[in-house]
Amino acid sequence: MPSALPSGLAEMAAALAEGSVSARQLTERTLRRIAAAQPELNAFRIVRAEAALAEADAADRRLAAGERLPLLGVPIAVKDDMDVAGEPTAFGCAGEFPPKAADSEAVRRLRAAGAVIVGKTQTPELGQWPVTESRAFGETRNPWNPGYTPGGSSGGSAAAVAAGLVPAALGSDGAGSIRIPAAWTHLIGVKPQRGRISTWPEPEAFHGLTVNGVLARTVADAALLLDAASGPNPGDLHCPPQISAVEAVRRAPRRMRIALSFGMPFTATPKSLDPEVRSAVERLAGRLESLGHEVVPEDPRYGLIGLSFVPRGTGGVREWASRVPDPALLDPRTRESARTGRLLGGLPLRVSRRAEEGLRKRVGRIFGRFDVVLTPTTATPPLRIGALAGLGAMATDRAMIAAAPYAWTWNVLGWPGVNVPAGFTTDGLPLGAQLLGGYGSEPRLLSLAAELEAAEGWAARWPGVG
């Protein structure tokens, strides 16, 4: 959605710093776009119109006084599992939630970088599904085709960025919840190393599965937001060494050896790779080879990694479900997951956490021979709106595993993954591929993604344009 005013995150920050645009102008445009798109896309749970304009005016005064910060005056959205002072955090649930007294650490860091928080984006109930639909707010739709989902659970953030409502947004990823919607909306989606962006006031989220991350239209914008939001709270359980994502994007990558993997981890459920997805990822692998990298077919040795995922995922649902004001309003599938979490919350949960180090060693052996693993982000193109509606808990689990079997393993391991656009279906629906790395490998992944972006020109294509 290009316009006379800057559209990208870095472009906005530069224009604000040089004084060619005001924070008020950018925020007013953002609010107009949100209001116009909300009836169809339904990307936002909360729009902070009055508060955002006040923040923009304050940013303009600071800019006029000569202050400069990485995001001073730039409008940003955050997912509705992150606390924003004065706003409720419903996390996709129905009911009356009290306003939060303080910002979460990630939001606090965005404010410290000068960002204007324009609103909180939609997410399915407790972030459980790869679609963003809920009895609490209806359906969030894909800007590329409103008959389809933008994915989930960071679907509101993805829809808002893809439609050009905001230049970038924070999301969270517990089983692919940033990478899946990024794939299905033609975005860069970064699931960083566990602990890179704090989950405080949770010392860790969903027993370490869920991390906060970013969605943006360009790799440079994703890196800028990642650096601004990164950093620990003293109460965090995971504190990886600091990186500079922005510097990594500016560096050309060395020649890399890349494992091309289509193998899926064992789940005891039926799943298959859509031929259009496979073709798109193979084409991207060919692009990497043309850039001088070596691409070799090889699958990580996942083993029974799913046994470590289920107790942690359902345990996280159980903990969140216990906090809602009215549990009777929860989706029956959520209540079923919470019951499972209660059953697995003792010894199975402790065993699943102890198994993590062994799983990292097993899967990580691939990085003794390769620098990066390239896989599909999802096994299918975007799902239609309502594809999971009305299903029971088991049928929902089977359907979402079939659609997205590739992303969740990296949540168990806590390692970084970056979705990059891989092309489109014959019907014009976006597809994505994952660049996966080992511990703390965001700089390598982002440098490679930036090189790909320069060759592919992803950002030039918008919904309805190109």
Secondary structure, 3 states (H helix, E strand, C coil): CCCCCCCCHHHHHHHHHHCCCCHHHHHHHHHHHHHHHHHHHCCEEEECHHHHHHHHHHHHHHHHCCCCCCCCCCEEEEECCCCCECCECCCCCCCCCCEECCCCHHHHHHHHCCCEEEEEECCCHHHCCCCCEECCCEECCECCECCECCCCCCHHHHHHHHCCCCCEEEEEECCCCCHHHHHHHCCEEEECCCCCECCCCCCCEHHHCEEEEEEECCHHHHHHHHHHHCECCCCCCCCCCCCCHHHHHHCCCCCCEEEECCCCCCCCCCCCCCHHHHHHHHHHHHHHHHCCCEEEECCCCCCCCHHHHHHHHHHHHHHHHCCCCCHHHCCHHHHHHHHHHHHCCCHHHHHHHHHHHHHHHHHHHHHHCCCEEEEECCCCCCCECCCCCCCCHHHHHHHHHHHCCCCCHHHHHCCCEEEEEEEECCCCCEEEEEEECCCCCHHHHHHHHHHHHHHHCHHHCECCEC
